[in-house]
Amino acid sequence: MQYSMRDRLIIGLDVPDIISAEAIVKKLEDRVNCYKIGYQLLFADGLDFAKELVASGKKVFLDMKLLDIDNTVTRSIENILRIGASMLSLHAYPKVMRAAVAAAKGTNLRLLGVTVLTSMDQADLREAGYHDTPEMLVLKRARQARKAGMGGVVASAAEAHILRPIIGEKMMLVTPGIRLKRNNHDDQKRIVTPGQAIKAGASHLVIARPVIKTENPIEVVQEILRDMKENARDKSFS
């Protein structure tokens, strides 16, 4: 599936209130087409703000990581469809994914299965009761996502090169935990640069702190887009 390079960059609005989110969107103007809204902003009237972004022509990724019984997932997606979001995340449990796919059938909502959070490593998984390595669990859930008919998966770009052959070229591969070479890792344990992620097979990058925590967000976005374009397998991307 073809996307413009700007469509492949998703800026995470990981801020505590709508005023802060509006300021970021205003600063970035037309340089960014898509924004992620997660729990922090969702609980601060973020759903209303998502509707405003959609009305203004922006694409919205609702990072809600749904995980519940089938009926609740189904009813939730019915309401989410009214918002007009382009993407929605849910935990990549087979039963949950099947319910979500059925609920979103015939719509343009791209459902994304979260494989393993990029803040988790082997020790974290072991503590949570998993015996798989992060890589093994990511691959298992990616296969289940494809079988369920999901629109894509969310995974660390560190696994992108082994995921792309599994999910094929049509599914989205959304990679958070992206950092520029000059950034620190913050709480992310499995990170790569924008160019490395694109070269490895990621279709979309989610980037928050490197952009929203800088005094020159436009400059950083331009740097990110350059790095993405230089490393794109298809050099026709704009």
VEXDREN-2710 file (C-alpha; in Angstrom, 1 decimal):
% VEXDREN-2710
k/r/px/py/pz
1/MET/0.0/0.0/0.0
2/GLN/1.4/3.4/-1.0
3/TYR/1.5/6.3/1.5
4/SER/3.2/9.7/1.3
5/MET/6.1/10.0/3.6
6/ARG/4.1/12.5/5.7
7/ASP/1.3/10.0/6.1
8/ARG/3.9/7.5/7.3
9/LEU/4.9/9.8/10.2
10/ILE/2.6/9.8/13.2
11/ILE/3.2/12.3/15.9
12/GLY/2.2/11.2/19.4
13/LEU/0.3/13.8/21.3
14/ASP/1.5/12.5/24.6
15/VAL/0.6/15.7/26.6
16/PRO/-1.6/16.2/29.6
17/ASP/-4.2/18.6/28.1
18/ILE/-5.9/19.9/25.0
19/ILE/-4.2/23.3/25.2
20/SER/-0.8/21.6/24.9
21/ALA/-2.0/19.4/22.1
22/GLU/-3.4/22.3/20.1
23/ALA/-0.2/24.1/20.5
24/ILE/1.8/21.2/19.0
25/VAL/-0.6/20.9/16.1
26/LYS/-0.5/24.6/15.4
27/LYS/3.4/24.6/15.5
28/LEU/3.6/21.8/13.0
29/GLU/1.0/23.3/10.7
30/ASP/0.8/21.3/7.4
31/ARG/4.0/19.4/7.9
32/VAL/2.3/16.5/9.7
33/ASN/-0.8/14.6/8.5
34/CYS/-1.4/12.2/11.3
35/TYR/-1.5/12.3/15.1
36/LYS/-1.7/9.6/17.8
37/ILE/-3.9/10.2/20.8
38/GLY/-3.3/7.8/23.7
39/TYR/-4.7/7.5/27.2
40/GLN/-3.1/10.6/28.7
41/LEU/-4.9/12.9/26.3
42/LEU/-8.0/10.7/26.0
43/PHE/-8.8/11.3/29.6
44/ALA/-8.5/15.0/29.1
45/ASP/-11.3/15.4/26.5
46/GLY/-9.1/13.8/23.9
47/LEU/-12.0/12.2/22.0
48/ASP/-13.5/15.5/21.3
49/PHE/-10.1/16.8/20.1
50/ALA/-9.8/13.7/17.9
51/LYS/-13.1/14.7/16.2
52/GLU/-11.7/18.2/15.7
53/LEU/-8.5/16.9/14.1
54/VAL/-10.6/14.6/11.7
55/ALA/-12.8/17.6/10.8
56/SER/-9.7/19.6/9.9
57/GLY/-8.5/16.9/7.5
58/LYS/-6.0/15.2/9.8
59/LYS/-5.7/11.5/10.3
60/VAL/-6.0/10.2/13.9
61/PHE/-4.6/7.0/15.4
62/LEU/-6.5/6.2/18.6
63/ASP/-4.0/4.3/20.7
64/MET/-6.5/2.7/23.0
65/LYS/-5.0/-0.8/23.2
66/LEU/-8.5/-2.4/23.6
67/LEU/-8.7/-5.7/25.6
68/ASP/-12.1/-6.9/26.8
69/ILE/-14.9/-9.3/26.1
70/ASP/-16.2/-9.6/22.6
71/ASN/-19.4/-7.6/23.2
72/THR/-17.6/-4.7/24.8
73/VAL/-15.0/-4.6/22.0
74/THR/-17.7/-4.7/19.4
75/ARG/-19.8/-1.9/21.0
76/SER/-16.6/0.2/21.5
77/ILE/-15.7/0.0/17.9
78/GLU/-19.2/1.0/16.8
79/ASN/-18.8/4.2/18.7
80/ILE/-15.2/4.8/17.6
81/LEU/-16.3/4.6/14.0
82/ARG/-18.4/7.7/14.6
83/ILE/-15.3/9.6/15.5
84/GLY/-13.7/9.1/12.1
85/ALA/-10.4/7.8/13.3
86/SER/-8.1/6.2/10.7
87/MET/-6.4/3.7/13.0
88/LEU/-7.2/2.0/16.3
89/SER/-4.9/-0.2/18.4
90/LEU/-5.9/-3.3/20.5
91/HIS/-3.9/-5.9/22.2
92/ALA/-3.1/-8.8/19.8
93/TYR/-5.1/-11.5/21.5
94/PRO/-6.8/-13.7/18.9
95/LYS/-10.3/-13.6/20.4
96/VAL/-10.2/-9.8/20.7
97/MET/-8.8/-9.3/17.2
98/ARG/-11.5/-11.5/15.7
99/ALA/-14.3/-9.6/17.4
100/ALA/-12.7/-6.2/16.4
101/VAL/-12.3/-7.3/12.7
102/ALA/-16.0/-8.4/12.6
103/ALA/-17.1/-5.1/14.1
104/ALA/-15.1/-2.9/11.7
105/LYS/-15.8/-5.0/8.6
106/GLY/-16.6/-2.8/5.6
107/THR/-15.2/0.4/7.1
108/ASN/-11.9/2.3/6.5
109/LEU/-10.8/1.9/10.1
110/ARG/-7.4/0.2/10.2
111/LEU/-7.1/-2.1/13.2
112/LEU/-3.6/-2.5/14.7
113/GLY/-2.6/-5.4/17.0
114/VAL/-0.2/-4.4/19.7
115/THR/2.4/-7.3/19.9
116/VAL/4.8/-6.5/22.7
117/LEU/5.2/-3.0/24.2
118/THR/8.5/-1.4/23.4
119/SER/9.0/-0.7/27.1
120/MET/9.2/-4.4/27.9
121/ASP/12.2/-6.7/27.7
122/GLN/12.8/-10.3/28.5
123/ALA/12.8/-9.7/32.3
124/ASP/9.5/-7.9/32.1
125/LEU/7.9/-10.7/30.1
126/ARG/9.2/-13.3/32.5
127/GLU/7.8/-11.3/35.5
128/ALA/4.4/-11.2/33.7
129/GLY/4.4/-15.0/33.3
130/TYR/5.5/-15.3/29.7
131/HIS/8.1/-17.9/28.7
132/ASP/8.6/-16.5/25.2
133/THR/11.4/-14.1/24.4
134/PRO/10.1/-10.7/23.1
135/GLU/10.9/-11.7/19.6
136/MET/9.1/-15.0/19.8
137/LEU/6.0/-13.4/21.3
138/VAL/6.0/-10.6/18.7
139/LEU/6.2/-13.2/15.8
140/LYS/3.5/-15.3/17.4
141/ARG/1.1/-12.4/17.7
142/ALA/1.9/-11.1/14.3
143/ARG/0.9/-14.4/12.7
144/GLN/-2.3/-14.4/14.7
145/ALA/-3.0/-10.8/13.6
146/ARG/-2.7/-11.7/10.0
147/LYS/-4.9/-14.8/10.4
148/ALA/-7.6/-12.6/12.1
149/GLY/-7.6/-10.2/9.2
150/MET/-6.1/-7.2/11.0
151/GLY/-5.0/-4.1/9.2
152/GLY/-1.6/-4.2/10.8
153/VAL/0.5/-4.6/13.9
154/VAL/2.3/-2.4/16.3
155/ALA/5.8/-3.6/17.2
156/SER/9.3/-2.4/17.9
157/ALA/11.3/-1.5/14.8
158/ALA/13.9/-3.9/16.1
159/GLU/11.7/-6.7/14.9
160/ALA/10.5/-5.1/11.7
161/HIS/12.9/-7.0/9.4
162/ILE/11.5/-10.3/10.6
163/LEU/7.9/-9.2/10.8
164/ARG/7.5/-7.9/7.2
165/PRO/7.9/-11.3/5.6
166/ILE/5.3/-12.8/8.0
167/ILE/2.6/-10.1/7.6
168/GLY/3.2/-9.4/4.0
169/GLU/3.3/-6.1/2.2
170/LYS/-0.4/-5.1/2.6
171/MET/-0.5/-5.0/6.4
172/MET/0.7/-1.9/8.2
173/LEU/3.7/-2.2/10.5
174/VAL/3.6/0.7/13.0
175/THR/6.7/1.2/15.1
176/PRO/6.9/3.3/18.2
177/GLY/10.0/3.8/20.3
178/ILE/11.7/5.8/17.6
179/ARG/14.5/8.1/18.6
180/LEU/17.0/10.3/16.7
181/LYS/20.7/9.4/17.3
182/ARG/21.1/12.5/19.5
183/ASN/18.1/11.5/21.8
184/ASN/18.3/9.5/25.0
185/HIS/16.1/6.4/25.2
186/ASP/13.8/7.6/28.0
187/ASP/11.8/4.5/29.1
188/GLN/12.1/2.7/25.8
189/LYS/14.2/-0.4/25.9
190/ARG/14.1/-1.5/22.2
191/ILE/14.5/1.6/20.0
192/VAL/15.9/2.5/16.5
193/THR/16.2/5.6/14.4
194/PRO/13.6/6.7/11.8
195/GLY/15.8/5.6/8.9
196/GLN/16.6/2.3/10.4
197/ALA/13.0/1.6/11.0
198/ILE/12.0/2.4/7.4
199/LYS/14.8/0.3/6.0
200/ALA/13.8/-2.6/8.2
201/GLY/10.3/-2.6/6.7
202/ALA/8.2/-0.3/9.0
203/SER/5.3/1.3/7.2
204/HIS/4.6/4.0/9.8
205/LEU/6.6/5.5/12.6
206/VAL/5.1/6.8/15.9
207/ILE/7.3/9.6/17.3
208/ALA/6.4/11.7/20.4
209/ARG/9.1/13.0/22.7
210/PRO/11.8/13.8/20.1
211/VAL/9.2/16.2/18.5
212/ILE/7.0/17.5/21.2
213/LYS/9.7/18.1/23.8
214/THR/12.0/20.2/21.5
215/GLU/12.0/23.9/21.0
216/ASN/12.2/23.4/17.3
217/PRO/9.6/20.8/16.4
218/ILE/9.5/21.7/12.7
219/GLU/13.2/21.3/12.3
220/VAL/13.1/17.9/14.0
221/VAL/10.2/16.8/11.8
222/GLN/12.1/17.8/8.7
223/GLU/15.1/15.8/9.9
224/ILE/12.9/12.8/10.6
225/LEU/11.3/12.9/7.1
226/ARG/14.7/13.3/5.4
227/ASP/16.0/10.2/7.3
228/MET/12.9/8.3/6.3
229/LYS/13.0/9.2/2.7
230/GLU/16.8/8.5/2.4
231/ASN/16.2/5.0/3.7
232/ALA/12.9/4.2/2.0
233/ARG/13.0/1.0/-0.1
234/ASP/10.8/2.9/-2.6
235/LYS/12.6/6.1/-3.5
236/SER/9.4/7.6/-5.1
237/PHE/8.0/8.5/-1.7
238/SER/7.5/12.2/-1.3
END
